[in-house]
Amino acid sequence: MLSDSEIKFPIKRIVDIGGGDAYVINEIFKHNLASEYVTIDTAYTPEIISQLKTNYGENTIHYVQNIADYFKFFPTEENVLFLCMDVLEHLENEDEILQYLTLKNNYFLFAVPAFQSVFSNHDVLLGHYRRYNLKQLEMVLTKNQFQISDKGYYFSSLLLVRWIESIFNKNKKASIDNWKGTTFKSKFFVGILQLDFAFTLVIQKFGIKIYGLSCYCICKK
């Protein structure tokens, strides 16, 4: 999605809001897409930061515990890309994050789970307040003066699976936190999702929008 956007890489800085286990920012780091890298998560205690650095090896990625500290200790310059993926749905009010993202000449990638109709126990387990459709995500962002340059859905195959699951699945204890699949199963599902994602991007290049389990907007201010 980003390679087809107006963003010119390498960019000055990439900031991953809600970085969690830091997998995304460390994968991006390998591809030299920026001069500086920061990941932000309220779970980043000194002990967890030390463990993450052990897990991924020492590098120049900065770990920050909250977004207020980021703006305090890392002066924001032009050409910063903020990643805000699977974050807004965890907030009772999206402004808890969006109020900080006010500086001009920066880029943003927002991604959220789609369609309230498939909201399930899985969402409750993950601490989600809601799911969005693309129009709802656009409304939240345009209200906060984000200029949307690209938008769409992805993981189309999963939408049907989740809809069927919401009707027939009675095993409320089954979820991602107790996955017991084999390595082969994991690689198989990853391969399917990569094909799904690639197919969706190709279709969208022809102006055909199809629904998916997640939606995104690429924006600028």
Phi, psi and omega per residue, in radians:
M1 nan -0.790 -3.088
L2 -1.228 -0.607 -3.124
S3 -1.145 -0.438 3.109
D4 -1.605 0.022 -3.097
S5 -1.535 -3.133 3.128
E6 -1.378 -0.090 -3.099
I7 -1.234 2.290 3.136
K8 -1.725 2.062 3.128
F9 -1.781 2.595 0.027
P10 -1.284 2.531 -3.133
I11 -1.757 2.891 -3.094
K12 -1.071 -0.888 -3.043
R13 -2.599 2.495 3.011
I14 -2.073 2.261 -3.109
V15 -2.124 2.118 3.140
D16 -1.765 1.880 3.136
I17 -1.476 2.248 -3.073
G18 1.288 0.817 -2.984
G19 -1.217 -0.297 3.068
G20 0.983 -2.155 -3.092
D21 -1.353 0.091 3.043
A22 1.190 0.248 3.140
Y23 -1.088 -0.810 -3.054
V24 -1.085 -0.879 -3.075
I25 -1.146 -0.574 3.108
N26 -1.270 -0.571 3.051
E27 -1.193 -0.726 3.109
I28 -1.106 -0.691 -3.141
F29 -0.980 -0.643 -3.113
K30 -1.124 -0.403 -3.029
H31 -1.743 0.109 3.064
N32 0.914 0.861 -3.122
L33 -1.543 -0.114 -3.107
A34 -2.689 2.907 3.060
S35 -1.487 -0.518 -3.105
E36 -2.350 2.615 -3.108
Y37 -2.374 2.328 3.115
V38 -2.367 2.442 3.013
T39 -2.220 2.415 -3.027
I40 -2.132 2.302 3.051
D41 -2.801 2.388 -3.121
T42 -1.147 -0.268 3.141
A43 -1.459 -0.077 -3.044
Y44 -1.367 1.450 2.966
T45 -1.400 2.875 3.088
P46 -0.958 -0.651 -3.133
E47 -1.164 -0.750 3.139
I48 -1.196 -0.702 3.099
I49 -1.048 -0.762 3.110
S50 -1.053 -0.723 3.132
Q51 -1.171 -0.702 3.129
L52 -1.125 -0.678 3.106
K53 -1.164 -0.585 3.054
T54 -1.193 -0.736 -3.108
N55 -1.099 -0.750 -3.013
Y56 -1.787 -0.136 -3.095
G57 1.555 2.658 3.141
E58 -1.150 2.269 3.064
N59 -2.642 -2.990 -3.036
T60 -1.653 0.242 3.097
I61 -1.251 2.330 3.113
H62 -1.714 2.344 3.122
Y63 -1.883 2.190 -3.058
V64 -2.245 2.466 -3.008
Q65 -1.445 -0.467 3.098
N66 -2.654 2.803 -3.005
I67 -1.204 -0.513 3.090
A68 -1.107 -0.722 3.100
D69 -1.144 -0.625 3.113
Y70 -1.010 -0.868 -3.097
F71 -1.228 -0.398 3.103
K72 -1.336 -0.735 -3.004
F73 -1.789 -0.236 -3.138
F74 -2.181 1.561 3.134
P75 -0.898 2.259 -3.055
T76 -1.490 2.178 3.121
E77 -1.886 3.059 3.075
E78 -1.155 2.818 3.106
N79 1.097 0.829 2.980
V80 -1.858 2.331 3.053
L81 -1.846 2.091 3.073
F82 -1.739 2.197 3.030
L83 -1.720 2.194 3.126
C84 -2.303 1.321 -3.004
M85 -1.863 2.165 -3.121
D86 1.005 0.860 3.141
V87 -2.136 -0.853 -3.002
L88 -1.022 -0.587 -3.106
E89 -1.209 -0.262 3.132
H90 -1.503 -0.092 -3.053
L91 -1.874 2.344 3.081
E92 -1.098 -0.597 3.081
N93 -2.314 2.107 -3.080
E94 -1.057 -0.407 -3.123
D95 -1.108 -0.286 3.078
E96 -0.984 -0.529 3.080
I97 -1.802 -0.815 -2.985
L98 -1.115 -0.452 -3.141
Q99 -1.107 -0.395 3.131
Y100 -1.483 -0.370 -2.995
L101 -1.647 1.180 -3.007
T102 -1.955 -0.244 -3.060
L103 -1.269 2.559 -3.078
K104 -1.436 2.903 3.043
N105 1.115 0.530 3.020
N106 -2.076 2.788 -3.126
Y107 -1.955 2.720 -3.060
F108 -2.519 2.404 2.962
L109 -2.068 1.997 3.075
F110 -1.873 2.336 3.065
A111 -2.413 2.405 -3.092
V112 -2.487 2.757 3.038
P113 -1.208 2.517 -2.999
A114 -1.870 2.577 2.943
F115 1.297 1.859 3.110
Q116 -1.086 -0.409 -3.111
S117 -1.129 -0.334 3.107
V118 -1.916 0.282 3.039
F119 -1.049 2.287 -2.996
S120 -2.463 -3.082 3.073
N121 -1.043 -0.506 3.076
H122 -1.053 -0.731 3.107
D123 -1.136 -0.727 3.121
V124 -1.058 -0.769 3.125
L125 -1.026 -0.673 -3.099
L126 -1.463 -0.058 3.107
G127 1.427 0.526 3.118
H128 -1.465 2.392 3.016
Y129 -1.517 -0.495 -3.032
R130 -2.873 2.923 2.888
R131 -2.058 2.852 -3.034
Y132 -2.150 2.716 2.741
N133 -1.759 2.998 -3.017
L134 -1.097 -0.681 -3.140
K135 -1.103 -0.693 3.120
Q136 -1.138 -0.723 3.095
L137 -1.100 -0.752 3.095
E138 -1.031 -0.750 -3.125
M139 -1.077 -0.759 3.122
V140 -1.066 -0.748 -3.061
L141 -1.317 -0.764 3.138
T142 -1.149 -0.572 3.069
K143 -1.062 -0.507 3.136
N144 -1.745 0.399 3.026
Q145 1.133 0.461 3.001
F146 -1.456 2.397 3.103
Q147 -1.714 1.972 -3.036
I148 -1.504 2.160 -3.137
S149 -1.835 -0.378 3.122
D150 -2.679 2.629 -3.096
K151 -2.788 2.803 3.100
G152 2.897 -3.030 3.097
Y153 -1.987 2.837 2.976
Y154 -2.625 2.967 -3.003
F155 1.049 1.014 -3.105
S156 -1.155 -0.682 -3.103
S157 -1.104 -0.558 -3.108
L158 -1.257 -0.420 -3.122
L159 -1.103 -0.793 3.119
L160 -1.133 -0.729 3.129
V161 -1.052 -0.790 -3.117
R162 -1.170 -0.643 3.125
W163 -1.123 -0.791 3.109
I164 -1.108 -0.737 -3.136
E165 -1.074 -0.691 -3.118
S166 -1.121 -0.417 -3.135
I167 -1.563 -0.758 -2.945
F168 -1.865 -0.379 -3.054
N169 -1.339 2.030 -3.132
K170 -1.800 -0.057 -3.115
N171 -1.486 1.528 -3.053
K172 -1.227 -0.224 -3.118
K173 -1.545 -0.245 -3.105
A174 -1.385 2.198 3.128
S175 -2.851 -3.119 -3.045
I176 -1.136 -0.474 -3.068
D177 -1.307 -0.214 3.087
N178 -2.202 0.589 3.092
W179 -1.101 2.269 -3.121
K180 -2.178 0.456 3.140
G181 -1.240 2.772 3.119
T182 -1.368 2.957 3.071
T183 -1.059 -0.681 3.112
F184 -1.064 -0.792 3.130
K185 -1.084 -0.740 3.138
S186 -1.055 -0.831 -3.137
K187 -1.140 -0.615 3.112
F188 -1.090 -0.843 -3.124
F189 -1.167 -0.662 3.081
V190 -1.064 -0.754 3.117
G191 -1.077 -0.743 3.117
I192 -1.075 -0.769 -3.115
L193 -1.191 -0.609 3.070
Q194 -1.114 -0.736 3.084
L195 -1.125 -0.750 3.111
D196 -1.001 -0.867 -3.090
F197 -1.089 -0.794 -3.129
A198 -1.100 -0.738 3.129
F199 -1.069 -0.761 -3.140
T200 -1.070 -0.753 -3.138
L201 -1.120 -0.698 3.124
V202 -1.126 -0.802 3.137
I203 -1.039 -0.729 -3.108
Q204 -1.182 -0.469 3.084
K205 -1.126 -0.411 3.085
F206 -1.609 0.198 3.098
G207 1.400 0.226 -3.135
I208 -1.761 2.030 3.134
K209 -1.703 2.199 3.074
I210 -2.123 2.623 -3.091
Y211 -1.286 2.702 3.095
G212 -2.625 3.095 -3.084
L213 -1.357 -0.260 3.073
S214 -2.333 2.705 3.051
C215 -2.304 2.804 -3.051
Y216 -2.527 2.785 2.962
C217 -2.433 2.348 2.971
I218 -1.795 2.240 -2.961
C219 -2.331 2.953 3.022
K220 -2.466 2.747 2.992
K221 -2.157 nan nan
